[in-house]
Amino acid sequence: MFFENNGPKLDQPTTLELRIYEPDQLVFLGGDKVLRRFVAVVHPVRIPEELKSIPIGHVNIGFYEYDPEWPFPYALPTSIRQGFSSVQEARFESASAQYTPILRQIATENESVSGGLSIDEIQMRYPANKTITMGAESRSDAYFCDRILNALIPPIFQIDPIEKASSQFSDPNVYVIDMNWKNFERRTDLTLLSFKARFVSDGEQLLVHDILLGLNNEDEPEKFTKFTPSDGDQWQQAKRIVRATYNNVAGQLRGHLAATHFGMEQFTIAFLRNIRNNPIRQLLYPYVREVLAINEKGRSTLIGGPTPIVYLIMPMTTKSINKLIVGTLGQQDWYKFKPRAPICENHGYAKAANLFWSLLEEMVENFFKSHQNEIVHNWEEIFRFSNDLIENSLPYVHPPIDQSLNAGIWYCSNEVIEDRKVSAQ
């Protein structure tokens, strides 16, 4: 590759830009469908002023490469990638503008106060959260059950094979969340208790039955302490432990960070590396365009950099956090997937999931019918995409999940309550 200057002598060094574009993408602008090119990477090349031409040579650019430093599929920061769209960048800056000044003020005060700020003092610097502004309602059993049933990452309940609901309920099932941290390393300065929470349904809503806690880091279920709604303040504390543990460790770490962000990362890397001309790119690209950019933000603030927030606030060691992420990704199984069935009238998450899934199935089916010939013609890309996933994704881990000791064969880590037989190979 050469740059040539046949005009007047340059007064100063010139910078050229080598731009690489993604394939043209169909987008909606002002209600119209238009093809638009997105810049994937800009590589600057400086030309000294005394030269009229210079051999640039080979320019090596990482093409959505995998980062070997992580135990799960993660794109190299230096490999070719797109940044945020202008709309997404504005949203990020807006959120940052709201909370970054608070964080900086806390850091300044923390250094100036002997012994640092207390947790209560730090929390007071931030706006009151929803459970505080709601008052006593947020401490009720009804709200507790709703936040388990319809929270950010609601659990796939286990069905207790022995215990049955009382005859006053039409639904005989006892629904269980069982989390045990026996095989993980806990931090000594934070609390992470194993527990089993049991629920029943009256057809209209989910009702909490009881909570069994492994106090003092006791992980043997037969030694758990049982709490019921009649236990007053201790019952409130038991519910808080379950909500804090499930919604933060299981919901945020396993469901949000691992299954959502890193689960999408492994598919997105393989997709962008291989699906270029197949029409399926037009279908999926709008949904994966910013996955790597979002996760790269997370690398610098949540799990990387000098103050990795996830590793600083989670009540287990870095080694165990990575173990949990790896195990979670290994359990992602979409074989015969379908959303969960509602277990009561108040199960809004399940109802929304089923509605969304039916619309999604219709959209995908219509797209494949309309583009079948082109999809078949470019099937080699799908084949390479599949091989990329097989070679780089984490090995499949058969349920039950490793932190649920009592689950047995009746545990389902997928949406479908069925036991799939997996060969030893």
ZIVEN-V476757 format. One record per backbone hydrogen bond with DSSP energy under -0.5 kcal/mol. NH is the residue of the N-H (numbers start at 1). CO is the residue of the C=O. If there is no record, write none. Layout:
nh:NH co:CO
nh:NH co:CO
This chain:
nh:3 co:54
nh:5 co:52
nh:10 co:49
nh:14 co:47
nh:16 co:14
nh:16 co:45
nh:18 co:43
nh:19 co:17
nh:20 co:41
nh:22 co:38
nh:25 co:36
nh:27 co:25
nh:27 co:34
nh:29 co:27
nh:29 co:32
nh:32 co:29
nh:34 co:27
nh:34 co:32
nh:36 co:25
nh:40 co:20
nh:41 co:20
nh:43 co:18
nh:44 co:42
nh:45 co:16
nh:47 co:14
nh:48 co:46
nh:51 co:48
nh:54 co:3
nh:56 co:1
nh:56 co:54
nh:57 co:1
nh:60 co:58
nh:61 co:59
nh:64 co:62
nh:67 co:74
nh:68 co:66
nh:70 co:67
nh:76 co:65
nh:79 co:76
nh:80 co:62
nh:81 co:40
nh:89 co:85
nh:90 co:86
nh:91 co:87
nh:92 co:88
nh:93 co:89
nh:94 co:90
nh:95 co:91
nh:96 co:92
nh:97 co:93
nh:98 co:94
nh:99 co:95
nh:100 co:96
nh:103 co:99
nh:104 co:100
nh:105 co:101
nh:106 co:102
nh:107 co:103
nh:108 co:104
nh:109 co:105
nh:110 co:106
nh:111 co:107
nh:112 co:108
nh:113 co:109
nh:116 co:113
nh:122 co:118
nh:123 co:119
nh:124 co:120
nh:125 co:121
nh:125 co:122
nh:126 co:123
nh:133 co:129
nh:134 co:130
nh:135 co:131
nh:135 co:132
nh:137 co:134
nh:138 co:135
nh:139 co:136
nh:140 co:137
nh:144 co:140
nh:145 co:141
nh:146 co:142
nh:147 co:143
nh:148 co:144
nh:149 co:145
nh:150 co:146
nh:154 co:151
nh:155 co:148
nh:157 co:155
nh:158 co:176
nh:159 co:410
nh:160 co:158
nh:160 co:174
nh:165 co:172
nh:169 co:166
nh:171 co:201
nh:172 co:170
nh:175 co:173
nh:175 co:199
nh:176 co:158
nh:177 co:197
nh:178 co:176
nh:179 co:177
nh:179 co:195
nh:180 co:403
nh:184 co:181
nh:186 co:184
nh:187 co:315
nh:190 co:187
nh:195 co:179
nh:196 co:212
nh:197 co:177
nh:198 co:210
nh:199 co:175
nh:200 co:207
nh:202 co:205
nh:207 co:200
nh:209 co:198
nh:210 co:198
nh:211 co:227
nh:212 co:196
nh:213 co:211
nh:213 co:225
nh:214 co:194
nh:215 co:213
nh:217 co:214
nh:218 co:214
nh:218 co:215
nh:221 co:219
nh:223 co:220
nh:224 co:221
nh:225 co:213
nh:227 co:211
nh:231 co:228
nh:232 co:229
nh:234 co:231
nh:235 co:232
nh:236 co:232
nh:237 co:233
nh:238 co:234
nh:239 co:235
nh:240 co:236
nh:241 co:237
nh:242 co:238
nh:243 co:239
nh:244 co:240
nh:245 co:241
nh:246 co:242
nh:247 co:243
nh:248 co:244
nh:249 co:244
nh:249 co:245
nh:250 co:245
nh:251 co:246
nh:252 co:247
nh:253 co:248
nh:254 co:249
nh:255 co:250
nh:256 co:251
nh:257 co:252
nh:258 co:253
nh:259 co:254
nh:260 co:255
nh:261 co:256
nh:262 co:257
nh:263 co:258
nh:264 co:260
nh:265 co:261
nh:266 co:262
nh:267 co:263
nh:268 co:264
nh:269 co:265
nh:270 co:266
nh:271 co:267
nh:272 co:268
nh:273 co:269
nh:274 co:270
nh:275 co:271
nh:276 co:274
nh:281 co:278
nh:282 co:279
nh:283 co:279
nh:284 co:280
nh:285 co:281
nh:287 co:284
nh:288 co:284
nh:288 co:285
nh:289 co:285
nh:291 co:288
nh:292 co:288
nh:294 co:290
nh:295 co:291
nh:296 co:292
nh:297 co:293
nh:298 co:294
nh:299 co:295
nh:300 co:296
nh:301 co:297
nh:302 co:298
nh:303 co:298
nh:304 co:298
nh:308 co:305
nh:309 co:301
nh:309 co:307
nh:310 co:302
nh:311 co:302
nh:312 co:308
nh:313 co:309
nh:314 co:310
nh:317 co:185
nh:321 co:317
nh:322 co:318
nh:323 co:319
nh:324 co:320
nh:325 co:321
nh:326 co:322
nh:327 co:323
nh:328 co:324
nh:329 co:325
nh:330 co:326
nh:331 co:327
nh:331 co:328
nh:332 co:329
nh:333 co:331
nh:337 co:334
nh:345 co:203
nh:346 co:204
nh:347 co:344
nh:348 co:346
nh:351 co:347
nh:352 co:348
nh:353 co:349
nh:354 co:350
nh:355 co:351
nh:356 co:352
nh:357 co:353
nh:358 co:354
nh:359 co:355
nh:360 co:356
nh:361 co:357
nh:362 co:358
nh:363 co:359
nh:364 co:360
nh:365 co:361
nh:366 co:362
nh:367 co:363
nh:368 co:364
nh:369 co:365
nh:370 co:366
nh:371 co:367
nh:372 co:369
nh:375 co:371
nh:376 co:372
nh:377 co:373
nh:378 co:374
nh:379 co:376
nh:381 co:378
nh:382 co:378
nh:383 co:379
nh:384 co:380
nh:385 co:381
nh:386 co:382
nh:387 co:383
nh:388 co:384
nh:389 co:385
nh:390 co:386
nh:391 co:387
nh:392 co:388
nh:393 co:389
nh:397 co:330
nh:398 co:396
nh:404 co:401
nh:405 co:403
nh:407 co:404
nh:410 co:407
nh:411 co:408
nh:417 co:415
nh:418 co:416
nh:420 co:418
nh:421 co:419
